[in-house]
């Protein structure tokens, strides 16, 4: 299997790992700055990355070439296609939606959406033939929270599509903004197909508790609930989705589950993920007492705290590997300050995690996110 790794540093990495052992069989490095979040197109031909660099922030797109020992590649396996600088400051998360901005029905076109932390914005970029064009829409959010040092303005940290909606998690204003995805213009093209030009429309906000600082969220498998890890109060918030039988129905906060430790005053929540079977939920804590909180998902969608797995320092992101890579349930954990990737195997009954491999990457920068590449 292959793992593409984004880092805080000057390099984007391609790791070749043994399927059964996770032994590192090869590492290739490609120049790209502070690629703190990555996204692949559904066909895995194109890779997109944010470049989280303050006022010099930007976005990249790359062509990913399948391995072929008979076909030397002048740019290596990952070839840069486009780069845009001077975007809204500090994009830290992104979503790629295929099928938009279709010039003559080109299947390689789509829309790239970034969550801009310091800018407090969501930015929409057209993608044509794998290349990113200049932004066509920037949605600005305003407001603040009670913790002045961290919540002086909007800080968008994550974007989650949900049907024809987009949820934008705002640490700065203790809100989850809900936007509608819709086609702003539809016009015939030269081959008779339609051009779908995506636009964003703000609908309403879902409030989080004051001073909680929502960071990342994940939906339950059936979409009936979603779970939010907070960065400032170190809680998991459980929301129930409405059935929208009445006008103005909104998600309802069902549970606030404290998961932080009072022994670490600077501790901060990070990422949150559900196990593939939906039975367990995991959330990372950083900046002291670092590790993964383990919760059981109960029949009513609420949570029960059942365990904790210490990890390397400062887990920025983590995710479960796709089914069958390798057989079993394995989790890749990106330990930024420890400069390593840890791989854990999950016990499906208890939710417990067992460390199976640690991959040191000190020379290459601080690993913070990754995507699995396999074709």
N, C-alpha and C positions, 0 to 999 in steps of 0.2 A: 504494500500500500504506500501511497505518497501523501505527505502532509505539507501544505503550503503555509508558512508561518510569517505573520506580520510582527514587527518589532518596533520598540522605541530605539532608534539608531539609524544607520545608513543603509540597512540591507533588508531585503525580502528573501526568505529562505524556501528552498524546496528540499524536503527530507524524504529519502527513500528508506522505508522501514520494512523489516522482515514481518510477514503477515502473522506468523505464529509466535514470534519472539519479541518483536519490536526492536530488534537490533538495528542500529543505524548502518545502512549499507552504502549511503552516499549523501552528501550535502552540497547543494549548489546555492550560490548567493548572487543576488541581483540588486543593483543600485536602486534604492527608493527610500525616502526619508519618513520616519515615524509613521509607518503603516499600521496604525493601531486597530484597524478593523478591516476585514476582507469580505468579499461576496463573490460567488461564482454565478455565471449564467446557468440556467437549467441544463444546457447541453455541455457545460464545462469547457466550452471553447474560450470563454473570456473570463478574466479575473478583474475585479474592481477593488480599489483600496483607497481609504482616506489617507491624507497626509496631515497629521495633527501638529501644526507648527505655528500657533498663534496667528499673527497678522499675515504670515506667509504660508498659510494653510492651503491645501488643495486636494485634488482627487486625481487618481491614476486609473488607466485601463491597460490591460495586458492581453496578449494572445497566448494561450497555453497550448503548447505543441505536445501531442502524445509522444511517448518514447518510441523511437524507431532507430535501431542500431545501424540500419542501412542508409539513413538519411541524415547526414550532418546538418546542423542548424546554425546559421551565422550568428544568431542572437541567443543561442541556447534554448532551453525548454520554455522559458518565459520571455516573451518579446514585448517591450513597451510599445503601446499604440498611441496613447494620448496622455497629456498632463495639463491640468488647469491649475494655476496658482492664484492667490489673492481671493479665495472664496471666503465665505463667512467664517470667522475664527474658530479653530479647533473642532472640526468634524470628528466625531468619535464613534459613530455607528452609521450603517447604511443599509438600504434595501434596494435590490434590483428587481424591477417588474418588466418582464418581456412583453413584446407585442405592441408597444406604443411607438409613435413617431415613425410609422411605416412608410418610407419612401418606396413606392412601387411594391409594397408588400414584402420588403426585405425582412426575413425572419431574425436577422441579427440586430434589429433595432429594439429599443426599450426605453425605460425611464429609470434613472438613478436618483434616489432620495437620500439626503444626508441629514443626520441629527447633529447640529452644530452647538457644542457645549458653551463656549464663551460667547458666541454670537446670539444665543437664545433664539435660533431660527431652525426651520426646516427648508432645505434647498432642493429644488427640482432641476435635474439636468437631463436633456435628451441624450440618448445614445444611438448612434447610427453606425452600422457595420462595425460594432465593437468600440467605436471612438466616441468619447464624451464631448458634447458641445457645450457652449456657454450656458449658464443657468437661465431658465425661462421664467422661474418664479421663486421668490424667497418669502416665506411666511414668517413674520416677526411676532414674537410673544413678549408681553410686558408683565411686570409684577415683581414681587419679592416675598420672602418669608421672614420668620421671626429671628433666624440666626444670621445676623448681619454679616459675619465674616464669610459665610458660604452662600447666603441667599439674598445677595444684594440685587440680583436681577435674574432673569430667566436663564436656565441652563438645561438645554435639551440633551438627554443622555441616550435615548434609545427610540427606535421606530419599530412598530409591530403592525403589519397588515392584518385586518380582520374582515374578510369578505370585501365589501366595497368601502370599508373604513380604514383609516390609519390612526393608530394610537401613538402619541408622542409623549414620552415620559419626561417630566420637567422637575428636576431636582430643586431648582431655584425658587419656584412658586408653589411647591407642594401640590402639583396638579398633574393629571394625565389629560392632555388635550386630545379631543376626538375630531378628526377631519374626514371629509368625504373625498374619495377618489372619483373623479368623473372626467369624461371627455369634453374638453373645452371646445374643440372644433372637430368636425367630421367632414371630410371632403373626398371626392373621387380622385383616384390616381390614374397614372397612365395605363396600368394593367387591369383596371376595373375594380381593384380593391379599395378599401377605405383607409384613410389616414386617421389614426386615433391619437389626438394630442392631449395628453393627460394634464389636468389641472387639479389643484387642491382647494377645498372650501372648508373653512372652520365651522364646526357645528356647536359643540359645547365642551365643558371641562368636567372631569371627574375629580372631586377634591380628595386629597390625602390628608391625614392628620397634620396639624401645624407643626413645623419643625422636623418632620420625619425625613424629608429629602428623598423621595422616590427615585430609584436609579434604573432598575431593569424589571421586566415582568415577563411572565410566561402564562399561556392559556392551558387549561385542562384539555384533555384529548377530545371531549365532547363539546368544548366551547362554552360550557355552562358557568365556569368560574375562571378567574385569573388571579395570579399570585404576584405580589410586588415585593422585592427586597429594597429596603430603605438604607441609604448611606449614612444618615445622620442619627437616626434613632435606633438602628439595628433591629428592625422588626421585619416580619413577613406579614403583609396585609393580604387578606383574602376577600375578594369581591365576588358577588354573585351577579351574573348577567341577567338583565330583565327579559321578559317575554314580549315586551313592547305591545301589550294589549291595550294600554292606555297612553294617551298623548303625554309626552314628557317623562316616560319611564326612563330610569337611569340605573346603572350598576349600583349595588348596595354593598357597603363595607360590612362583612360578617364577622371578621376576626382580626385582632391585632396580636400576633404571637411574638413576644420578645425572644430574640435569639442571641443577643450580644452578651458579653461578659463584663461585669462591673470592675474586674481586675485590670481591664485595658481601656483607659479613658479615651484613647485616640482610635479605637477600633471602628471600622467602617465596613458596611455591607458592600458587596460587589456584584456578582452575577447570580442568576437563578435559573435552574433547569429542572424539568421533569424526567424521570426515568422512562425508557421506551414503553413500558407496560402501564405507565401512569400510576403506579402504586406508591412511589416515593418521590419526594421533592428535595432538591439540594440547593443550598445557598452558600456563597463564600463570604468569609469575614477576613479583613486585612488590617494591617497597621497595628498588630499586637494580637496574640492568640489566634494566629492565622490558621485557617482550615475551612472545612466544609460542614455545615449544619445538615443533618439528615432528619427528614420529617416523613411520617406516614400520612398518606392522603386517605381520609376517612370517607365513608359512603355518602355523607352529606356535603362533601367538598372541603370540609374544614381540615385542619392539620393537627398532628400530634408529634411533638419533638421526641425523637427516639435515639439520636446519637450525634457524634461529632468525630470527624476525621481530620487530624492535624495534617498540614501540607507544607510545601515550601513557601517561602515568604511572598506575600502579596499576590494572591490569585486574582488576576484581572478578569479572565474569562475561562470558561470550561464548557465542554460539551460531550455528549455520548457519541462514540463512533458509529457509523452506519451499520445496520445489521449485517452480519457475515464478514466483518472486517476487524479482526478475525472472529470466528464463532464465539458467542458469549456477549456479555454486555461490558464494554470497556469505555472508560471515560478519559479524555485528554484534558489535563489541567495545566494552564499556562501561568507559571510562577514568575512574575515580573522581576521582583527584587532578588530572588534566588537564581535568576538567569537559567532556568531549566524548564523542561516540560516533564510532568509526571503522568504516568499512565496507571490507572486503577481498574481493577476488576470488581464488579458489583455482585453481591449476593442477592439474588432476586427475592428471596424470602424475607430476609432481615433488612435489606437496604445497606448493609455494611460494605465498606470499601477496603480493598487490599491492594497495596502498592506493588506493581509488577515490574515497572521499569522507570528509570529516571534518565532523561537525556540532557546532559549539560550543554549549554549554548553560550557560555560566557564570552567567547571571542566575537560573537555575531551581534550582540546587543541584548536588549531585554525582551523576551518573547511575551506577547500580550494577547494574540488571537491567532486563529488558524482555520483552515478549511481542508477537508479531505478531498483529494483529487484521485479519482480512479475511473477508467473508461473501459 
